[in-house]
Amino acid sequence: MPQKPIVYDAPTPSPRATDAASLREEILEKLTYSVGKDPIVARRNDWLTATILAIRDRAIDQWMESTRDTWRNSQKRVYYLSLEFLIGRLMRDAMSNLGMADAVREALEGFNVSIDELIEREPDAALGNGGLGRLAACFLESMSTVKVPAYGYGIRYVNGMFRQEMSDGWQVELPETWLAHGNPWEFERRESAYEIGFGGSVEPVTQPDGTVRQVWHPAEHLNAVAFDTPVVGWRGARVNTLRLWSAQPIDPILLDRFNSGDHIGALEESAKAEAITRVLYPADSSPAGQELRLRQEFFFSSASLQDIVRRHLQQYGDLGSLPDKVAIQLNDTHPAISVAEMMRILVDVQGLGWNEAWSLTQKTFAYTNHTLLPEALETWPVALIERLLPRQMQIVYAINAMVLADAREKGLSDSQIAAISLIDENGVRRLRMGQLAFVGSHSVNGVSALHTELMKQTVFAELHKFYPERINNKTNGVTPRRWLMQCNPGLTRLISERIGPEFKDDIEQLIKLDAHAEDKGFQDQFAKVKRRNKETLAALVKERVGVVVSPDALFDVQIKRIHEYKRQLLNIMEAVAQYNMIRAHPERDWVPRVKIFAGKAAPSYWNAKLIIKLINDVARVINNDPAVRGLLKVVFLPNYNVSLAETIIPAADLSEQISTAGMEASGTGNMKFALNGAVTIGTMDGANVEIRERVGPENIFIFGLSADEVEDVRALGRSPREIIAASPGLAEVMEGISGGVFSPDDRARYRPLMDGLYDHDWFMVTRDFDGYAKAQRAVDTVWADREKWNAMAIRNTARVAWFSSDRTIREYAEEIWKVM
């Protein structure tokens, strides 16, 4: 049956009122008829659901209108493919962006219900790990704000990133059950379900015209079912869609096996399907783990592409206009298999010729690189892909042959051709997903100025020479709605009082604060807001880990994924050095300091987990030593997520951005901290370089080797031992940690960790230690001059508006996607 035409101007309900009285009435109605609870017996979770449903209804009105407008005007759409979307809690975000926060608060007060308590009860969606996923969430919100029609595509993880708990200082991974009580924000779209295949064989079939068509016969099949969540832009400018895929079996139960007595085996297909969308980043240290990770990546890529092509054909009827109406952004290499899968859909399913399909694919795709770390630039064993995705591997070989033939024609050498090849022939043959994404896209962007230049010189050096116009830079940004207006309402009110509320609609207006940085009265107000935020964090620290900290101390914060290149180890070693100095020189006027850490280590990353244990061991010793007199406290807050970050960041005085130079692509935590008036201590790495340019070198503490110097040191290959010997403070720290001062129950626990610093120290901890310690003493000096510190903090807030994700998205929209 032919589809009925879409009616663009269908009648719509009148917009719902947003005054407190109307909201009170609707919340009560939702509680009664959607939640099924009498308000007399309703619990806080019931009120939370009812409130979300009332807010959601108002988002839906604009959601539907945004969709109609896109269809009506035949607007080009952006499709953002990401394995992570760290969206955090949505209720405060939605009601703030819709301008309903005060009315919702007043409506709930009529029921003696606190909106703040409900906000705390909403679970964090466990859909991401760190910066990559949070960036994707910021980008979706900004696309709605600047009115770019867009879909975000990802996976609806049931458990997602693990919940982190501590057992005797060790990280313990537990399932994050964020969906246990349902998700009132999402809508299941059963009509948007696509069959995904794995394995099987490829059959060449001769067509009537004599051409040969390849037909893939998968051995396994499952369904990808869509779940949609509205993403509200600032002031409801537009509402876009986050579409997450859930894996479901074709046959949920094999009834014949069940009836024969194999009750467990009868559910085998369900278990295999559900495993795909169970956990974010399953450990890939085993072949089974690698296969599951690849299945995840292909599953969501294939479902998304099928959905995109179906929508395009439904509206436009042919694929020739695909690049004019569709822009697909690959967020890192996780969806890179999309290049091969799009070619399969266009050639095998839609019947296009190879050359036309390749032209459409390249013009449609763009790729964002997020890392220079070789282990993070994914590669997969060719044998695994041939078994799991046989047709896609055939297509990869054909793409590679085409690219290498062109390279040979242009006179590239064998070594250059080997670097460009999609297949790594060194050892076990592996498919390079970065190369696949690069050659299959018309744009390849880095995420900070330094990172982009290093991409050209390192991981994609030969590809850059071969395609010199393809690499470009799009420095990351963060949404100021969540990372200032929502998480720091006190500072937002103060800024509004001082320069007016216009900055909420034009964040660049923050620069007006610069004129008030030396104003003593404004400094005092700014400091009072910071202190209130620190009191809130101090209460949370006491509640979560039982450590009492003073809000008058300098709050020194490093919150991010635990990784050796991010150098939490350098931070805690310097804390030990400070501890040693306080005990050795109690007569000095030490600055009280609280070192706050948070972050998760990958379950199979032993050294990262060992660093967490070291932080907790050092904290136990320092926090309980009466000789320290409370001048230094160390805290590790477990289960770092978006909501925890929203409490920590507004309270931070010092932002630790101390990665080994040349290894952090950008960072976004550095931007969030600076926006909230924290001063950065960091290396010239990632976006720190651009932050320094914006805030001025006098308003940031920079130390350490540059990216070029790091490479020079590595090339020389010298042992760090002479560096350690020349630094008595460093040597004392390493001897203490290695000798078991902080691990009396196992004196050898940290010896291998310290031995690694003596032997190779790839991440330059020893070489940057003295510079870092010197920078920290400079921090102490400025902190003692509170007028100078407050002026620096104010200037950080005033001068970092450029790092808004709205600016980043406008650059993508104008220069890559061509939608503005």
N, C-alpha and C positions, 0 to 999 in steps of 0.2 A: 504494500500500500504506500503511495507517495505521502511524504510528510506534509502536514498542513502548514501553510505559511505562517511565519511568526508575526504577530500583531505588535508593532512597535509602540502604538499609542493606546494600549489596553487601559481601561479605567483603573485607577489606583485609589486605595482608601485615603481619607484625609489624614494629614500628618498628625501623629499623636501628640497630645499636650505634654509639656515637660515641666509644668508647675508642680509644686510639692503636693497640693491637694489631689490632683489627677494621678500623680505617681503613687500616692498613698492608697488610693482606691484600687489602682491596677495591681500593685504589689499584693494587696489583700486578696484580690481575685485570683492571681497566679498561685498564691499560697493555697487557696481553697480548691481550685479546680484543676490546676496542673500538678501541684505537689500533693494535693489530697490531704491537707492538714488543717485542723482547726487552730486558729491563732492562740487559743488557750494552752494547747499542748505542743505547739511548734517549737522545735529546737533551732539553734543558730544555723545549722546546715540547711534546714528547711527555708529559713528566711534568706539565706544566701542564694539558694536556687531561685526563689521567687523574685528576688531583686534582679538577678542576672536576666531572668526571662523578661522582666519589664524593660530593662535597658536594651536587651537584644531586639525587642520588637521595634524600638525606635531606630536601631541600626539597620534593620531589615528594610524599612521604608526607603532609606537612602541607597541601600545595597541594590535593591531592585531597580531603582531609578538610574543608578550608575550603569547597570548592565544594559538596560533599555537604551540609554544614551549611546553606549558603545556600538550596539547593533544599528541603531537609527542612523548614526553618522559614519558607519563603516570605519571606525577608528582602528588603527594598528594596536595590537595587544603585545604586551611584554609577558613572557613566561620565564619565571625565575626558578631553576631547578637546583635544589639543595638537599643534601642528605640530613641537614640540621636546620631547625627553626626554633631557636631558644626564645619563645615568645613571652614566657613568664606569665604572671597573673593578668587576666584580661579585663576584669570588671572596672578597676580604677582607670585603666587606659581608655576604655570605651566611654565611660560616663564623663571623663575629663574632656576627651576630644569632641564629645557631643554637647558640651557645655551644661551638663546635668548634675555635676558633683554636689553643689550646694542644695539643689532641690531634692536629690536622693537622700542626702543627710537629714534634711528637715522632715522628709516623708517618714523615714525610719524612726526618727525621734518620737513621732506620734505613737509608735508601737513599743517605745522604750527599748529600741534595738540600736546598737552602735554600728555605724558604717565602718569604722576603723576595725572593729572586731571581725566583721564579715570579710573585709579585705584580707585580714590575716588568715582566715579560714580557707580561702580559695587556694586549691593546690596549684603548684607550678607545673606547667606542662613539661614533661621530661623528654623534650624533643631535640635537645642539643647538649653540647659538651662545654663550649666556651665561645671564643671570639667569632669563629666562623658562623655558628648558629645565631649568635646575638646580632651579628652584622646583618644576616638575612632577615631577621625580625625587624630591625631598624629600617632596612631598605623597603620592606613591604609597607610599613607605616608611612614612610616618606613618599612612596609611590602614590598612596592614597591621598596624601596631603597636597602633593603638587599635581594631582589629577592625571596621572599616567595610568591608563587601563592596564591592569596586570592580574596575573595569577601567580601565586607561589605554589610549587609542587614539591611534595616531600612524602615521608612515610609516617603513618599514624602508629608510632611505637606504643605498645601496650605498657611496657615497663621503661623503655627508653634508657637514658643514662642512669646508672645505679644510684641508690641512696647511700651516702657515705656515713658510716659510724666509726667510732674509735673504740678499740679494745686494747687496753694497756698501751695506748699511743700508736697502735698499728691501724692502718686503714682496713676497714671491713666493708665489703660490697654487699648490699642488700637490694632486692628489687624495689623500684620506685613505682608504687601503685597509684599513680595519679588518676587513672581511669576507673578506680574501684567503685566509685559512686556515680559514674556517668560523667558526661561533659555537656552541660547545658548550652554551650556556645556552638556546638557542631550540628550539622544536618547530614544525615546519611543520604547519599544519592544512588539508590539502587539501579536507576536507569543508566548511570554512568559507571558501568562495570566492563572490564576488558579482560580477555583471556590472555594469559602470559604462559609461554612455553619454555621448556628446558630440555636439553639433550636431544636424542633422536638422530635423524639422518636428513640429508639433503638429496633430493631427487631432481635431476635435470629432465625437463619436459619440453619436447619440441612443439612449438606452436604451429598453427596452420600456415603462417607466413614463413616458416622455416627457422625462425629465431628460437633460441633455447631459453626457457624460463626456469629458474631454480625454485623448487618448492621445498620448504622446510616442513618436515613431519616430526614435531616434538614428541618425545616419549612421555613427558610429564606436562600437566596442565593445571593451572589454578586461576582464580579470578582476582582481579584487583578492583576493589569497590571504593568509590570516592566518599570522603567525608569533608564537608565544606564548613569553613569558619569565616565569618565576616571580619575584615580588617579595616578599622575606621580611621580615616584621616582627620587631621586637625580641623575643628569646627565642622566636622561632617562633610568636608569638601568633596570627598568621594569615598565609597566603600568598595574595596577590592576583595578578592577571595584567596584564602589559603586552602588549597585542596590537598588533603593527605590521603594516601592510599592504604587500605587495609587488605591483607592477603587472606583469601578465603578459599576453601577447597571446592572443587567442582562437585564432588560427592562427599558431604560431611561425614557420612558413615557408610562403610562397605557392609551392607546388610547381610550378604551371603556369608561373609567371614564371621560376623557377629553371631548369626544363627548357628554357625557350625561350632561355636564355643570360643572362637578367638576374639574375645571382647576387647582386648587391648589392640591387637593388630587391626581390628575393624576401624580404629580411629587413626590409623597411620597417616592417611592423606591429610586429615585435619591437622595433625601435629606438624607435618612437614610444611604445610602452608603457613600455619600460625607462627612457626619459628622465624619466618622471614620478617615479620613485623613485631617481634617480641622485644628485642633489645637493640639499642643503638651501639654500633661498633662492637660486635661480638669479637672476642679475642681471636686473632688470626695467627696465633703461634702454631696451630695444628692445621693439617690439610683440610679437616672438616670445617674449622673456623674460617679459613680462607674461602672455601666454597660458599659458606653461608653469606659472607660479606659480599662476594661477587653476585650471588643471587639477589641480595637486597638492592644492589646498585642497578642491576639490569631490570629487576621487577619495577621499581618506581620510574626508571627512565622509559621503559617500553610503555607502561600504562600512560604516562604523561604525554608521550609523543602520539600515541593512538588517539588520545583525547584531543590534542591540539589539531591533528589532521582532520579528525571527525568534525570538530567545530568549524574549521576553516572551510571544508567542503560544504557543510550545511549552510553557511552564509554566502560563499562565493562560487561554489560549483566546480572550480578547477584549481589546480595546484600551481599554475604559472605565476599567480600573484602572491605566493606564499611569503617571499621575503618582504613584500610591500605591506603585508598585513600582520606578519608574525615576526617577533624577535625572541629568540631563545637564549638565555644567559646561563651558562654552566658555571655553577659556584664551586670551584675547585675541580679536581679530577674525578670525584665520585660519580658524576653523571656522564663521564666522557664516552662511555659505551654508547651513548645516544647518537654519536656520529654514525657508527655502523648500523645501529637500529633504524635511524631515519632513512639511510640508504636502502635498507631492506624493505621498509614500508613503501618508499617511493618506487623502487624498481620491481620488487617481487609482488607487492600487493596492489599498487596503483598502476603498474605497467609503464612507468616512464623509462626512457632510455638512460643509460649510465651517465653520459655527459650532462644531460639536463638535470638529472637527479643530483649530481655532484655540485653543479653550479647553484642549485636551489639550497642545498644543504649548507654550503660555505657561506652564502649570503644571509642565511637565517641564523646560524649559530654564532655566538661570541663566548669567550672563555675567560674567566677570572682566575689567575694563579694566586695562591695564598701562601706559598712556601718555597724556600730554596733548599729545604732539607731533603736529601736524596730519599730517605726512608718514607717521607710523606708524599713524594711524587709517585703515585701508585704504579706498580707494575704487577702483572699477573702471569703465571706460567702459561705458556702457549698451550700446553697439553690440557690444562684445566679448561681453558676457553673453548678449545676444539671439542672437548667432551660435553661441556655445558651449553655452549652457544655455537654450534658448528657453522651455521650460515653466517653469523656475524663475523666469525673468524675468516671465512672465505672472503668476505667483503673487506676486512682489514688487509688481507694479503693483496687484494686488488688495488686498494688505495695506496698501499705501500709501493707496489710495483709502479704505479703511475707517478708518485712523488719521486722515487729514486731514478726512474727513467729521465724525468725532467732534470734532476740534479746532475745526472751523468751527461746529458746533452749540454748543460751549462758549464761543464768542465770541472766539477767538484772532485776533490781527491777521494781516495778510498776512506781515509779517516774522517773526512767531512761527511761522506755518505753514511758511514757507520753511525755518526752522531745524530744524523737526521732521521735515520730509519726508525720506523715504528716498532721494530723488533730488536731487542737487545740480544746479540748473539754470544755474549760473554758468559760462559757456563751454561746453565739451564736457560733455554730460550724463553724470553719474557716479553709480553706486550707492554710498551710504555704508554700509559694512559695520557700523560702530559703531551707527548708528541701527537697522539691521536687527536686530542682536543685542539691542539695548535693548528695542525694542517686542515682540520675540518671546520675551522672558524675564520671569519673575516676580520675579527678583532681579538687580540689577546692583551689583557691589561693586568698590570700590577696594582698594588693597593697603597703604595706610598712612593714618593719620588726616588728614594734610595733603593727600595726594593725593585722598582721597575728597571733602574739602571743596572742593578746586579743581575736581574734576569737576562738582560742582553749580554752580559759578560760571562755568565756561568751556565745555568741549567739549559738555557735556550740560545746559547751563543751562535751555533751554526745555523739553527733555524732562523735566527734574527738576520743573519747575513743573507740567507736565502729568500726570506720574506721581510725586507727591511722596513716596510711601512705598517706591519701588522701589530707590533707591540706599542702600547700606549699606557699612560698612567691615569688612574682614577683613585686619588687618595681617599681612604675610608672616612666615614663620618658616623655620628651617633644622633639619634633623634632627641632634640632638646625637650620635647614634651615629656617623655618618660624620665630622662636623665637630668632634668633640672626641675621642670614645673611640677611633676608628680612626686618625685622622690625627695625633693627639697622645697616644700611649700613655704617654709620660713624665709629662705633666701629669695624665692620668687616674689613674695610679697614685698620684701625689702627693696628689691630691684624696681618693682613697679612704683613704689612710693618715691624712689629717687629719680628715675628717668622716665617714668610713665609706662603703661602696660603695652605699648606698641611693639615691644621686643617679642612678645608672644607670637605675633604674626610675622615679624621680620627679625629673626634672631641676630642679624648683623647690627641691630640697634644696641646690642650689648656694649659696643665700643664706647658709648656715651659714659659708661661707668668709669672709664679710664681717667676722666677729668676729676673724679672724686676719690682716687686712690690715696691721696695724701690728706684727705679731709679727716681730721681726728674724730669728729662726731660720727661720720659714716663708718670709719674703721671700727669704732666701738660697737655700733649696731651690727656690723658684719661679724665681728668676733662673738657677739652674743648669740647670733643665729648658729654659728659653728659650735659654740659650747652646748647649746640645747641639743644639737644633733649628736654631740659626743656623749651627753648624758644618756640619750636613748640607746646608743651603742654600748655604753658601759653597763647599762641594765641588761641588755641582751647577752653580753659576755658573761656576766654573773649568772644569768639564768641558764645559759647553754653549757658553760664549762666550769662554773664555780669560782672564777678568778675575779677579784675585786680590783678594778683599775680606776685611776683618777682622771676625770675629764679635763683637769688642768695640765696633764702631761701632754707631750707631743705624741699624737697618734700617727705612727709610722706604719704604712699599710702596703702589703703585697698580696693581692688576690688575683689568682689566675690558675690555669691548668698547671699542675706540677710537672715540670720537665727540666732536664739538666741545662738546656740552653737558656731557659728563663731565669736560672741561677738563684732559686730560693736557697741553694746551698751557700752561695756567697753571702747572702743576707744573714743567715743564721750564724755563719762563722764570724761575721763582723759583730754580731750580738755577743758572741762568746768573748771576742776581744774586748768589747766594751765592759762586759762583766769582769774580766780580769783587771782592767784598768780601774774600775770603781773600787774593787777590793784592795788593789795595790795603793791607790791614792784617795782615801776617803776624805781627805782635807779639801779636795777640789770642789768647785761649784758645778756639779754635774746637772745637766738638763734632764728632768724626769721624762722618760720615754716609754711608750707602750708599742711593742712590735706585734702587729696583727697579721697573721697569715690565714689564707683559706684557699682551697683548690683541691681538685681530685686528680689522682694518679691513675693512669690506665691499669686495669687489673693485672696485666702481664709485664708491666714496667717496674722491675724490681728496684732499680736505683731510685726511681721517683718515690716509691713506697717507703724505701729506707730513709729518704730525706724527710718525709712526713714524720716518721718515727723519731728521727734525730731532733726535729723541731720540738716535738712533744717531750722528749727526754731533756733537752736543754731548758725548756719551759719549766719542767718540774723542779730542776735544780735551782735555777735563777729565782723563780717566784717564791721559793721557800727558804732562801738563804737570808738570814737576818742581817748579814753584813751589807747587803745591797740596799737595805732601808727603803725598799719600794721604788728606788730610782729607775729601775729597769724591770719591765714585765714583758713576758712573751706569751702570746695566745695563738692557738690554732683553732679556728672555728670550723667545725665539721659541716659537711653537706652544703658546700658552696653552690648557690643557684642565683637566679635573677633577683628574687625577693631579698635574699641576704645582702646581695650587692647594693640594693636600693637603700639599705640601712647603713652599710659600711661607708659607701662612697661620700655621702654628704658630711660624714663625721671625720674624714681623713684630713690630716694636716700635711703629711708628706706622702707622695705617690711614688712607689718603687717600680721603676721601668728599666731594669738593669740587665736585660738580656745581652748575650754575647753579640757584639756588633756584627751586622751582616746576616743575622739569623732570624730576627723577628720581621715578618713581612711589613706589618704596620702597627698593630695594636689598636684597640679601641678603648680599653680601660684607661690608658693615658689621657685620652680626650675627655672621658667622663669625669675623672678626678679633677682635671684642670678647670673644667666648666663649673665645678662645685667649689672652687677656691682652694684646691690643694696644690702645693708646689711640688714639681717633679724633681726627683733625683734619678738620673739615668745615663745611659750610654748614647752615643750618636748612632742609634739604630731605629729602623722602621720610621714611624711618623714622629718620633722624638725630634728628628732633624727638622721637620716642618713646624713642630710645636715651638722649638727654640727660635725659629725665624719669626713666628707670630708673637710670642710673648716677650721676646728679647732675651739675650744671653744673661742679662742681670737678674732675670726672674725665673731661673731654672738652674739646677745644680748638675753639671755635666762632668763625667769622669771617664777614664778608661781608654782602651785601644779603639781606634777606628776600624771600620770594616777592612780597609786596605792593610792596616797594620796587623790585624788578625791573620789575614792570608799570608803576609810575609813571615810571621812567627811560625805558622804551620809549615810553610815551605822549608824553613830552616831546620825544623824537626829537633830542636834542642830540648834537653830535659829541663823541666821546671825546677830541679833541685837547687840550682844556684840562686834562683829567684827566692825560693823559700829560705835558704840559708842567709840571704841578705836582709830578711825581714823578721826581726825577733818576735814581733807581735804575731805574725802569721805562723811562724814555726811553733810558738807556744800554743796557739789555738789548735793546730793540727796534731801536735803531740798529745794534748789533752783529750781531744775527741778520739784519736786512734788508740790511746792508752786506756780508755774506759772510764774517764772522769764522769761522763754523763750516762754511762751504761754499766754501773757496778754489777748488775745481774748477769751481764755478758760483756766482759771487757774487750772482746775481739769483734764486737758487733760492727763497728764502723771502721775497722782497720782496712778492709778492701776498698771502701769509699775514699779514704785518705790516701791509700797506696796509688789509686788511680790518678790523684792530683800530683803525686810525686813522679809518676812514670810518664804521663802524656798530657793530661789536663787539656783536653780538646776544647773545652768551653772557657778557657782562659780565667778560671777562678783565681789562681795564684797570681797571675800577672796583673790582674785588675784589683787585687785585694787592697794594696796600699793606697791606690788612687781612690777607691771607694771609701776606705776608712777616713781619708783626708777630707773627702767631700762631706761625709757625715759630721765631721767636726766643724766644717763650715756651716752646716745646717744648724748645729748647736749655737754657734756664734750669732747667726741671724735670728734664731728663735728667741734668744735673750733680748734682742732689740725688737720688742713687739710691734712698734710702729712700722719698722721696716718690713717685718714679716707680713703684717696685715696688708701693707701696700702691695707686696709681691702677690699675695693671695688674690686681692681684688683685681690686679692687672691680669692674672691668669684667667679669671672669669670673664673679664671684659674683652680679652683679645683672642679667645678661641672659638668665637662663633663660626668662623670659617669651617670648622670641623663638624658642621651639621650634616647629617645624612641627606637633608634636602638639597644642599649644594652638590653632594656627590651624585645623587639621583638625577639632578638636572644635567650634569655633565654626561652621564650614561645616556640619558634620554636624547640629548642633542647630538652627541658625537658618535655614539655606537648604535643605539636603537632607532634613531631618527623618528621619534614620536613627538617632538616638541618643535 
